[in-house]
Amino acid sequence: MKHLSYLLLSAALSAAAPPHPASPQAPLAVADIPTSATIVGDTVTEFSQNSLDDIIDASPLLSFHRDLVSIESISGNEGAAGDFVADFLEAHNFTVIKQPVATDERFNIFAFPKSDALDESHQTRPQILLTSHIDTVPPFIPYSLHRDANDTDDRNILIAGRGTVDAKGSVAAQIFAALDTLADQPSAPLGLLFVVGEETGGDGMKAFSQSHHLNPSPSPFHTVIFGEPTEATLVAGHKGMLGFEVVAHGRAAHSGYPWLGESAISAILPALARVDKLGDIPAEEGGLPSSDKYGRTTVNIGRMEGGVAANVVPSSARARVAVRLAAGTDDEAREIVLNAVRDATGGDDRVEVKFSLEGYAPQDLDTDVPGFEVTTVNYGTDVPNLQLHPREDGKVKRYLYGPGTIHVAHGDNEALTVAQLEEAVAGYKKLIQAALDRS
């Protein structure tokens, strides 16, 4: 029964959720069922919504998570969620620094126990940093609770809504893991960093990295614990990333007289056919490299544009491509892509590659804390965007861990269970204690 309600709701949401609305700020209903009902097979059974609310109200962790998820914080509109988190931390004896990112209306939150001081000696600076992000992808999906009417275990209650998993579940679990640790060890040198803009390029984490005040040299941090949905496993690393556009230029003409024009789509097709297969071609034959740890590099041509009508020779065409790198550097991957396009088009100067997005190599992470399952993931995180200065005593440990699964993150069925959220607090506490033992 443990996962029954999750599976049933996921299936129902996938089938019943309406398409995304035109406005990214408009709420999207999680499922077309009454709020005082639960899905059991193909039927809807009444239950007391008040009883579920009481369970959430009784838990500081669950009620904080509910209140945070209930605040829409789509990337670019994180201010209200940031204020909520900042106020909560200040009320729990944290010093909170709001770092504006692009505008004063959105900001990172850097917090540490009030007994700490940001002095020049770095002796009392936080040394263990827990970090995640408060922004979400659109559209906003309201918070809701669901359970199987035949399941009496409150830990199996399903919590749905945008950000429940990615990544407000991590934010909540990290905060309460820190509070629990400080209750037992008041001098624990912990810091909390919750950033904006992770879903749209990482401008929040990049702003923190560029701050000499918040990110001094040498780095005071010997451990960073990143929060993302990892199904409560420690992540040994994730693939790198390279984004680019393939653009072709032509000359418009009537389709009845195509020789009077130059088709940009015809020009771009050989390039795209080659790019699409670069993850399957062996590296020694000009393809993108693979690795034992991450498998093969994958290529996704995610968007194509070109032409204006079927009876017009297209004068322009473009395609947007995302590459998940399993090995090598992003600079090496750029050269492979450029050579592939050049070879496929015979050096046609009407076709060009534009690397409009910053790339990064695969990110190897630490997994030396016992008691966790270990895996690798294919999605990107803020890990490469956090650029700490070198430490005088060597390497900074980096861990990636969090509640929920990436398989529902960004989806209309985004959700996790009470148990997953509570277990994540214990997991973060274990990582914190391991870091304290090294201090």
Secondary structure, DSSP 4 states (H G I P E B T S, - for coil): -TTHHHHHHHHHHHHHPPPPPSSTTS---S-SS-TTEEEETTEEEE--HHHHHHHHHT-HHHHHHHHHHTS--BTT--HHHHHHHHHHHHHTTEEEEEEESSSTTSEEEEEEETT----TT-TTS--EEEEEE--BPSSP---EEE--TT---GGG-EEESTTTTTTHHHHHHHHHHHHHHHHH-TT--EEEEEES-GGGT-HHHHHHHT-TTTS-SS---SEEEEE---TT-EEEEE-EEEEEEEEEE-B-EETTSGGGSB-HHHHHHHHHHHHHTTTTS-GGGT----BTTTB--EEEEEEEEE-S-TTEE-SEEEEEEEEEESSS-HHHHHHHHHHHHHHHHTT-TTEEEE--S--B--EE----STT--EEEE-S--SGGG--PPPBTTBPPEEEEE-SS-TTTTTSTT-EEEHHHHHHHHHHHHHHHHHHHHH-
